[in-house]
Amino acid sequence: FKPINSMPTGCIFIVGCPRSGTTLLQSLLASHSAIASFPESKFFLRLIAEPREKSRRYALGLTSPNLKPTLEKFLDDVGAPELRSTLPKFPFVRSYVDCFDRTLLQLAQRQGKHIWLEKTPEHLHAIGDIEQYLPGAKIIHIVRNGADTIASLYDLCQRHPKIWGQYFDGLDGCIDRWINDVATSHRYLGAPNHTAVRYDALVNATDTEVQRLCQFLGLRFEADMLTSYQRTSQGLIRDRENWKALNQAAIQSTAGKKFYAIFAPAQQAHVLERTAQVDLGRFG
């Protein structure tokens, strides 16, 4: 992390396939006395207009027109609407990234902390931009087994079709997303500013995994992180995100429960056949 005024500051990103335990991991790390976090910003997803190869705005170094309203909504959600006035007057990519960095640091300092942590799972697909504009960022990938992740994704699509259904095309869409996201995370294994954590290890050996992550971040482990994460999670979840409520419960394994509850035998076999090609052992 880069030193500012002799105090280490920096930024952390948690990425991975949705429903892989990103909010649980965020709650644990944000319980550290040095780390502040917030609801998902989706900043780098909205930063640049897509498709880039056809975007005149991108060619001119300008942000997507969706970025400013997304950032304004984020500031409202974190109770800092007054910071809207600090947004750049002109939509240059570099200016908005610098403003985003300063803003999250300022929000962290309001909590008496000096490192900010951003958790938008889909930022997994914006790592190139993150590393280009915030080269000191630490990036943590979380990976969960296919059966449980896909069951959770599919269940959300059925229960919240207007929100989640628009992103996934049925069961095979959920399977494709998990396979592709795991493959993306795997490409970054071994990079010095990246690390990966398995969800089952986080649940079954929370103490060990959180200590390892603190070491990766260059921070001292604090035992309170293991007990205060439930309280911390309350400030990270918007009221409309009721599907994240389980993160306020005690850490416990739910392996297989939803998979066998919502899928018929033929669907179970299909999921297991398609996910068998993925070796999660590569992640430790």
N, C-alpha and C positions, 0 to 999 in steps of 0.2 A: 504494500500500500504506500501511496505517496505521502510524505510528511508535509503537513501544513501547520504552521505555528507550533512546531515541535511535537504535535500530537498526531499519531497515525490516523489517516482517514482513508476511505476507499469505498469500493462498491462490490456487491456480491449479486449474482444472478442465480436463481434456482430454475432449472428448466427440466422438461421431460414430457412424456405423453400425459395428457389430462387424466385424472383419476389414478395417478400413480403414487400419491402421498405427498405431493408438493406442498400442500397447506400444512400438513403435520410437520414436515421438515422446516418450513418457514417459521412456524410457531415456536419450535424448539430453539432455532438459532436466534430469533428475535427476542428471546428471553435473556440473551446475554446482555450484560451491562453496557457493552460497546456498540451493539447492533440495533438499529431501528428498522422496522419494515411497515408496509402499508398494503391496502388492497391492490389488486392487480392494476397496473397502469396501461398495459398493452402499448406502451410508447413506441417500441421499435417495430411493432406490427403496423403501425399507422405512419411511421416516419417517412417512408418513401412510397410514391405512387407506383402501383403495379399495373400491367407488366412493365418492368423497367426499360426493356429494349424499345418500347413504343412511347415512353413517357417523355414529353418535352420538359416537364418540370424536373425530372431526374437529370436530364442532360444539362439543365441550367443550375443544378445544385439546390433545387427548391424542394421543400417538404410536400407531402401529400396534403391536399385540402382538408382531409379528415383529421389531421394531427391536432390542430389547435382546439377544435371542439372536444376531442378526446382528452386532451390535457386539462382543459377547463373543467370538464366533468370530474376528472380525477381530483383536482384541487378542491372542488366542492365536496367530494366524498371524504376527503381527509380533513375537512373542516378548516381549509385555508383559502377561501375564495378571494381574499385580499391579494394573494400572490398572482392572480390573473393579470394584474397591472404590470408584473415584471416580465411577462412573456415578450419575446422579441417582436418588434414592429414589422420586420420583414421575414418571410418564411424560408430563410436559408437553413439547410440541414445542420451545418456546423453550429450555428447560433442556437438552434433549438436543443441540440444535444448538450451543449455547454449550459444552457439554462436549466435543462432537466437535471443535470448533475448538481448544479448549485442549489436548485430547489429541494431536491431530496436530502442533500446535506443540511440545508437549513431546517427542514422538517425534523431530521434526526437530532440536530442540536437543540431543538425545542424540547426534546425528550431527554436532554442531557447526554446524548450519545454522539458518536462521531463516525460511524460507518453505516451506510444505508444498504439495505437488502431489497432487491426487487424480485417478485415471484409472479411471472406470467409464464405458464408452462410452454406456450407456443413460441416464446422467444428462442426456443431450441432452433427454430428455423430462421432466426435473425442473428445468429452468432457472428457471422461475418461482419455485419454492421456494428455490433457491440464491440468487437475486437478492433475494428478500424477506428471508431470514435472514442472508445473508452478502453485503451490498450492495457490499463492496469486492472481491469475487472477480473474477479475470481468467479468461475462458473462451476456450479454444482449440478450434476445430472442425477436424477433419481429414476430408478428402473424397477418396475413391479412385474410380477409374472403375468403372462398373457391372459390366462383364464380369468383371473380376478379383475384385471384392468378392463378387458373387453366386456365382461359382464356388467361392470359399473358404468361404462360408457353407453352400452346398449340400453340399460335400465333408465339412465337419464334421458336418452333420446325418446323413450316411450313415455316417460312421465312429464318431460318438458319439451315437447316437440317444437314449439315456436322458438325456443332458445337453443337447444342442443341438436334438434333434428335437422336444422339447416346445415350443419357442419358434417354430418355423417350419413352416408347412403346405406342404411340398413345394417345388418350384421356384418356383411363383408366389408363395408366401409369402416366399421369399428376395428375389425381385424387388420385391415390394410394400414390404418393409422398407427396402431401399436407396432406392427412390424417395421414400418418406415421410420417411426420415431426412435425405436431401439437401435436401428441401423445408423441413424444420424448420430446418436450419442456415442455409439461405438467408434465412430471415426475420430472422436476427440480424445479417446483413451490415451494416456501417456503424455498429453500436452501439459506443460508445467502449471498452467493457470486453470486447469480443469481437474475435477475429480468426480467419481461416481459413487453412489450409495445404492445398495439394494434395499427395497422397501421391507422385505422380510427380515433383513439384518437390523434395520432401524427399529422395527417393532420388537424383535426378540432379543436384541442386545443393544438397547437404546444408549445406555451409558457408554459402552465401548465405541459405538459409531459417532456419537456426539463429541466425544473426546478426540477421535481421529479427525473429525471435521474442524474442530477448533485448532488442532495442530496445523492442518492445511491452511487455515486462515491466518495463522500466526497469532492466535489469541489464547489466553489462559482459559482452560475449562472451568466453568462455574457450576457446581452441583445444583444450584437453584434452577438451572435451565430445565432439569428433569421434572420439576414439580410446578413451575409457574407457567408452563407453556399453554395450559388450558385458559388461564386468564389472559395471556398475551393474544391468543387466537381471537378473542372477542373484538379486538381492534383491527383485525385483518380481514374480517368477513363482512361484506355489505349485507344489509337486511334482506335484500332480494336474492341472496345466494344461499338459500336454505339447504341446498344439497351439501353444503360444507359443515353442517351442524355437528356431525360426528367427531370433528376435530376438537370439540370441547369436551369429549368424553375421555376416559382413561385409555391409555395405549393398550391395545390388545389385538391379537391376531384374529382376522376374520376370513382366513384362507379357505376358499372353496364355497363358503356359505351362499353367497349371491349367485355364483356360477351354477350350482346345482338347484337353486331355488327358482331361477327365472328361465333357464334353458331346458328345453325338451331333450331327451337322449340323442336325437339326431343332430340337434344344434350343438350339443356338447361335443359329440364326435367330430363335427366339422371344425369347431374352434380348435380342438386339440390336434387335429391333423394339420391344420394350417400353421399353428404356432410351434409345432414340433421342430420345424426347420431352424428356429432361433435358439442359439446357445447362450443363455444368460450367464453361464459359468465364466464367460469372458470378462464379466464385471466383478468377479471375485465372489 
